[in-house]
């Protein structure tokens, strides 16, 4: 039987707790700290499924936007509230090859996928000659406090109109702007099933009936300053 959120909190759904090992798989997406940007955005689903916590329409209604550059990557954090990830609802997007995207792929749909080195527990790592353009995690650690509510994108696309350069001292206002949209199919990695023997690709598959479709948009300007609440 699926546990449902209190209706007063239903549009604000995510969780952690049981299944911490699964959560640790996605911590590669969460850097140590970030600087807050001013902007707006949305994260929505007509039917979000969170194991043992929530099933129904979902609207994150975010009011917190942050970015943390590291080498050629950028982690975008879209969240309700400024609290630590462990007690908040939000989304993180790890973007790879930021210089290449800015040079040649702005306005081009880029694939989302599991990050290199991440697979559901009990399955071997899939062959991944190169990382996906971006990896996404949705966490509901405020709304689903006693369950592991981490959902990861295994399919989807993100399109950037603008992307922060990653230069912490960037003076050009346009190059401090991050703007884009995305869609993704997200799922709890514990839902993975063995793939058909001999089938090309990963040793696991995700059942579509347990997945959720989300769409999101974001538009914010990077401002260097005192870091926001650190990631765990």
C-alpha positions as CSV (number, residue, x, y, z in Angstrom):
1,X,0.0,0.0,0.0
2,X,1.4,3.4,-1.0
3,X,1.7,5.9,1.8
4,X,0.5,9.3,0.8
5,X,1.7,12.7,2.0
6,X,-0.4,15.0,4.1
7,X,-2.3,17.1,1.5
8,X,-1.0,20.3,3.0
9,X,2.4,19.2,1.9
10,X,1.6,17.2,-1.2
11,X,2.8,19.7,-3.7
12,X,6.1,20.0,-1.9
13,X,7.2,16.4,-2.0
14,X,11.0,14.2,-1.2
15,X,12.7,11.8,1.4
16,X,15.6,10.1,2.9
17,X,16.1,7.6,5.7
18,X,15.8,3.9,4.8
19,X,18.0,3.0,1.9
20,X,20.8,5.3,2.6
21,X,23.1,3.2,0.5
22,X,21.0,4.2,-2.6
23,X,21.2,7.8,-1.5
24,X,25.0,7.7,-1.3
25,X,25.1,6.6,-5.0
26,X,23.8,10.0,-6.0
27,X,25.9,12.1,-3.7
28,X,28.4,12.4,-6.6
29,X,25.9,14.9,-7.9
30,X,26.1,17.1,-4.7
31,X,29.1,19.3,-4.3
32,X,30.2,20.9,-1.0
33,X,28.8,24.3,-1.3
34,X,27.4,26.8,-3.8
35,X,26.6,30.5,-4.3
36,X,23.0,31.6,-4.6
37,X,21.6,33.1,-7.7
38,X,18.5,35.3,-8.2
39,X,15.9,33.8,-10.6
40,X,12.8,31.7,-11.0
41,X,11.8,28.3,-12.2
42,X,9.5,25.3,-11.9
43,X,9.7,21.5,-11.4
44,X,6.4,19.6,-12.0
45,X,4.9,16.2,-12.6
46,X,1.4,15.1,-13.4
47,X,2.0,11.9,-11.6
48,X,5.0,11.5,-9.3
49,X,5.7,8.2,-7.7
50,X,7.9,8.1,-4.6
51,X,8.1,4.6,-3.1
52,X,6.2,4.3,0.3
53,X,5.7,8.1,0.4
54,X,3.8,9.8,-2.4
55,X,1.8,9.3,-5.6
56,X,0.1,12.1,-7.3
57,X,0.6,15.6,-8.9
58,X,3.7,17.4,-7.8
59,X,4.9,21.0,-8.0
60,X,8.1,21.9,-6.3
61,X,7.5,25.6,-6.5
62,X,11.2,26.4,-6.0
63,X,12.5,29.7,-4.6
64,X,16.2,28.8,-4.2
65,X,18.7,28.6,-7.1
66,X,22.4,27.9,-6.8
67,X,25.3,26.8,-8.9
68,X,28.7,25.3,-8.1
69,X,31.4,25.1,-10.8
70,X,34.1,22.5,-10.5
71,X,36.7,22.2,-13.4
72,X,34.5,21.7,-16.5
73,X,31.4,20.8,-14.7
74,X,28.5,22.8,-13.1
75,X,26.1,21.5,-10.5
76,X,22.8,23.4,-10.5
77,X,20.6,23.2,-7.4
78,X,16.9,24.1,-7.6
79,X,15.1,23.8,-4.3
80,X,12.3,25.0,-2.0
81,X,14.0,27.0,0.8
82,X,17.7,27.4,1.7
83,X,18.1,24.6,4.1
84,X,20.5,21.7,3.9
85,X,19.7,19.1,1.2
86,X,19.1,16.5,3.9
87,X,16.0,18.4,5.1
88,X,14.8,19.9,1.8
89,X,12.9,19.1,-1.4
90,X,14.7,19.9,-4.6
91,X,16.5,18.9,-7.7
92,X,20.2,18.8,-8.7
93,X,21.6,18.8,-12.2
94,X,25.2,17.9,-12.8
95,X,26.3,19.4,-16.2
96,X,29.4,18.0,-17.9
97,X,31.7,19.8,-20.4
98,X,30.4,23.3,-19.7
99,X,32.9,24.9,-22.1
100,X,31.8,22.6,-25.0
101,X,28.1,23.2,-24.4
102,X,28.7,27.0,-24.3
103,X,30.7,26.9,-27.6
104,X,28.6,24.6,-29.7
105,X,25.4,23.2,-28.0
106,X,23.4,26.1,-26.6
107,X,19.8,25.6,-27.8
108,X,20.5,21.9,-28.6
109,X,18.7,19.2,-26.6
110,X,21.3,17.2,-24.6
111,X,20.8,13.7,-23.2
112,X,20.3,13.1,-19.5
113,X,21.5,9.8,-18.0
114,X,22.9,8.1,-14.9
115,X,26.3,9.4,-14.1
116,X,29.4,7.3,-14.8
117,X,30.2,5.0,-11.8
118,X,26.5,4.7,-10.7
119,X,24.3,1.7,-11.0
120,X,21.4,0.2,-8.9
121,X,22.6,-1.9,-6.0
122,X,23.3,-5.5,-7.0
123,X,24.0,-4.7,-10.6
124,X,27.4,-4.3,-12.4
125,X,28.3,-0.9,-13.7
126,X,27.2,-0.4,-17.3
127,X,29.8,0.4,-20.0
128,X,30.1,4.1,-20.2
129,X,32.8,5.3,-22.5
130,X,31.9,8.9,-21.9
131,X,29.6,10.6,-19.3
132,X,26.1,11.8,-20.2
133,X,25.8,15.5,-21.0
134,X,24.0,15.9,-17.6
135,X,22.7,13.8,-14.7
136,X,19.7,14.7,-12.6
137,X,18.5,13.7,-9.1
138,X,15.2,14.7,-7.5
139,X,15.1,14.5,-3.7
140,X,12.2,14.9,-1.3
141,X,14.0,14.9,2.1
142,X,11.5,17.3,3.7
143,X,8.2,15.8,2.5
144,X,9.3,12.1,2.9
145,X,11.4,12.3,6.0
146,X,11.3,8.6,7.0
147,X,11.7,7.1,3.6
148,X,14.4,7.1,0.9
149,X,12.8,9.4,-1.7
150,X,15.8,9.8,-4.1
151,X,14.7,9.6,-7.7
152,X,17.3,9.6,-10.5
153,X,16.9,10.4,-14.2
154,X,17.6,7.5,-16.6
155,X,16.2,9.2,-19.7
156,X,15.5,12.8,-20.7
157,X,16.8,15.9,-22.3
158,X,18.0,19.3,-21.1
159,X,18.3,22.4,-23.4
160,X,20.3,25.4,-22.3
161,X,19.6,28.8,-23.7
162,X,22.4,30.3,-21.5
163,X,24.9,28.6,-19.2
164,X,27.1,30.1,-16.5
165,X,30.7,30.2,-17.6
166,X,31.9,28.7,-14.4
167,X,34.3,31.6,-13.7
168,X,33.7,32.7,-10.1
169,X,34.9,36.2,-11.0
170,X,32.8,36.5,-14.2
171,X,31.9,40.2,-14.8
172,X,29.8,39.7,-17.9
173,X,26.1,39.5,-16.8
174,X,25.2,37.3,-19.8
175,X,27.9,34.8,-19.0
176,X,26.6,34.6,-15.4
177,X,23.1,33.6,-16.6
178,X,21.8,30.0,-16.6
179,X,18.6,29.4,-18.4
180,X,17.0,26.3,-19.8
181,X,14.3,23.6,-19.8
182,X,14.3,19.9,-19.4
183,X,12.2,16.8,-19.3
184,X,13.1,13.5,-17.6
185,X,11.9,10.1,-16.6
186,X,13.0,9.6,-13.0
187,X,12.8,6.5,-10.8
188,X,14.0,5.1,-7.5
189,X,17.0,3.0,-8.5
190,X,15.8,0.2,-6.2
191,X,13.0,-0.5,-8.7
192,X,15.6,-1.8,-11.2
193,X,15.0,-5.3,-12.7
194,X,17.4,-7.7,-14.5
195,X,17.6,-7.1,-18.2
196,X,16.9,-10.0,-20.6
197,X,20.1,-12.1,-20.9
198,X,22.0,-11.3,-24.0
199,X,20.3,-8.0,-24.5
200,X,22.8,-5.2,-25.4
201,X,23.2,-2.4,-22.9
202,X,23.1,-2.4,-19.0
203,X,22.4,-5.5,-17.0
204,X,19.3,-3.8,-15.6
205,X,16.1,-2.1,-16.8
206,X,13.7,0.2,-15.1
207,X,10.0,-0.7,-15.2
208,X,8.1,2.1,-16.9
209,X,5.1,1.7,-14.6
210,X,7.2,2.7,-11.6
211,X,8.8,5.7,-13.3
212,X,7.6,9.3,-13.3
213,X,7.8,12.0,-15.9
214,X,8.9,15.5,-14.8
215,X,9.5,18.8,-16.6
216,X,11.4,21.8,-15.3
217,X,12.6,25.2,-16.3
218,X,15.0,27.6,-14.7
219,X,16.4,31.1,-15.2
220,X,18.9,32.6,-12.7
221,X,22.0,34.7,-12.5
222,X,25.1,33.5,-10.6
223,X,26.2,35.8,-7.8
224,X,29.4,35.1,-6.0
225,X,29.2,35.6,-2.3
226,X,28.8,33.7,1.0
227,X,28.0,30.1,0.2
228,X,24.5,28.8,0.7
229,X,23.8,26.0,3.2
230,X,26.4,23.3,2.4
231,X,25.6,20.0,1.0
232,X,26.0,17.0,3.3
